[in-house]
Amino acid sequence: MNVMAIEGGLPLYGEAEVHGAKNAVLPVLSAALLCPKATIRSCPLLSDVWAARRILEHLGCRVSTADSERTLQINASSANGYGVPESLAGEMRSSIIFLGALLARWGKAHIALPGGCRLGPRPIDLHISGLRQMGVRIIEQEDGLLCSVDGTLKGADICLKYPSVGATENLLIAASLAKGITTLRGMAMEPEIDGLIDFLNRAGARIYHKGDCLCIEGVELLHDVDYTIIPDRIEAATYLSAAAATGGEITLKKICLPHLASVLPVFEEMGCMLKTKQDEISLSAPKRLSHVRSLSTAPYPGFPTDALAPVMAASLLADGASRFEELVFQSRYLHVNQFEKMGANVHMEGRTAFVDGVPFLRSARLHCTDLRGGAALVIAALAAKGVSFIDELQHIYRGYDDMPAVIRQLGGKVWMISSGSIRIGKRETNRKKEEFSNLGYTAGIPLTQTQGVL
Ligand code: UD1
């Protein structure tokens, strides 16, 4: 078992670079199935990226790294498979995005149902109904979807009743090689969608905005492409939240400022000073944050659901009562029980969370419940008094490239503990790094030695 030990109470201070966006790289990797050769730069090192890579290899693509471990080269000319089994699809939600690519490439697909974070029901009805409009026959089986097309995919006028990110991506990819023109209304407008459009267009697709819809003129083939993944706005929001929660002062580099437009005002409301220039942002936090009056999540350009838990973590120590409302997913508060172990004061009413700021948080043994909830626990631990231990880190590995290294670079104290049983009583949680080994497990392992598990 891997455990992250965090000694809290130190303000984060310094500079760090944001990585490529998880939610941008995953659809691009599936779209790469349509290009003879795709070079994809700034791929974050994440378990979800490895899962997508394994799917591509299972489908017969050759995947390698070039000039840097964050540059992937995908040669899809050798691809020959159209099936994604449960063992691969179950690893992440985004496996469903391979459906559009498989149908565009082969006119058939057999794909198991996707995995991913447990955020309440995650239906795929919008993916299915849009693809059906494009002429796909879909048989919904207990364990997956069996899909086929007579001839080729056909362009269609599709109106999504909700701007689903995944459904928009699937339909964009499928429509790129469909016969005729597809118009998409009610689609998602997240920056990661623009990233995918950019990738596809660079590979020869014809996708453009017309009024309030997206038009996709199907082409016969895509060609080789070299593309760089956009910066991760959620990773940026996470480290800004960590700096705010700890009373720190940090600068994040390689960000895309417009993508953070709905997030930055919340930090200002909490009393942080922000300075921006081109692709950098600096945040300087007050000693104690002010509360957030009311914050609701919404599809882009609204406040991103993925940034809610990190900002909520910062509000735990704020002066006054904050109110948060999750309107994108049904259940996104799994981490709240963990906050309560630290002495946080959170009251839930359906999709709304009320946080009454407390003067301090105590360290605790914490379990990650999901990706963004896990990041929120790291933030709370960085702000708490004493040493906290966080397990179930596989959730964090899905979406944060080398999080311990980034935190260390910002002056935070974090250690990766690789194995052994953990007995944590009150006394033990307060022990320092050099004493961890007395508790029955290996301590103070430099991150470089734990890269394999990250
Ligand atoms: C993507 C992101 C995820 C983010 C989410 C919303 C990736 C890999 N993941 O997830 O990090 O939190 O967007 O910004 O990019 N829905 C339906 N029917 C469907 C599809 C979705 O009802 O067919 C509902 C979902 O249950 C959810 C809402 O729409 O309540 C948003 O889902 P969607 O936008 O599809 O999110 P994902 O693509 O799964």
Boltz pocket constraint, residues with backbone or C-beta under 6 A from the ligand:
constraints:
  - pocket:
      binder: B
      contacts: [[A, 22], [A, 23], [A, 24], [A, 26], [A, 93], [A, 94], [A, 121], [A, 122], [A, 123], [A, 124], [A, 125], [A, 126], [A, 127], [A, 128], [A, 162], [A, 163], [A, 164], [A, 165], [A, 166], [A, 167], [A, 188], [A, 192], [A, 305], [A, 306], [A, 328], [A, 329], [A, 330]]
      max_distance: 6.0
